[in-house]
Amino acid sequence: MQAIGRIIVVQEQRFHLVTDNGQGLLLTVSYHAPIELSDLIWLQRAHARVLVEYTGESNLTSGVAHRISLLSPEVLTPTT
């Protein structure tokens, strides 16, 4: 499945994504995903729009993000 939105909270390997239509998704990052914790934090602080590819059911332990792609190329530096 796919979702587009912004990461609003990062906690260890979990993050909360609010989709463009206002739906909240709590997902765990797969150990095989090509993203680091520092990248997630940067995306959250930059309010970057992202595409998340995941499997399972969000908001449950089975919701696992396998790929997180930046959709906001105009975002160059995170806000503080």
N, C-alpha and C positions, 0 to 999 in steps of 0.2 A: 504494500500500500504506500501511498505518498501523501504528504501534507506540506503545505506552504504556509509560512508564518514567521514569527519572531520568537527567539528563545528569551524567556523572561526570568528564569531561575536556573542556576546550575548548582548541583550538589553532588560532589564526587563524580560518579559515572552516570548520574541521572540528570535529566533536564526537563523543564516544563516549557512546552511550545504552545503559543496561542496562534491559532491559524488565522488566515485572513478573514474568515467568516465568524471569528470569535470563539471557536471551540478550543478548549484546553486539553492538551495531551501530555501525559507524563510518560516518558520513555527512558529506558536504560540504553546506554551506548554499548554496542557489541564489542567484545574484546578484539575482534578482527576488523573493526571499522577504522578507516584511514584518517582518524582525527584524534588529537590529544586534548586533555583537559584544558590546557591553556588556550587552545583554539576555541573551545566551547565558551570559555569565559570571555574571550575577545569578542566573539559573535554576540554574546548577550550584552556586553557593555556598549558595543557599537550599534545596538538596535538593528542589526542586519537582518534582512529578509532572506530566509533560507528555504531550501527544498529538503525534506527529510524522507528517506525511503526506509520503511520499517516493516516488521512482521509482527504477528501476534496482536493482542488486544491492548491498546493504550490504556493507561491508568491501572493496569494489572502487571504482575511480574512477567507476563509473556510479551509485553510490548518492548521490542528491541529495535533500536535504530541501527541500520547497517551502513548508511551513507548520509552525510549532511553536506549539502552544496550551497555555496554562497550565491544568492540571486541579486544582491545589491552591489554591483561592481563599483558604484560611486562611493561606497564606504571605504575610506582609506585608513582612517585612524579612529579608534574607539573614543567615545566621549567619556569623561570622568565624572 
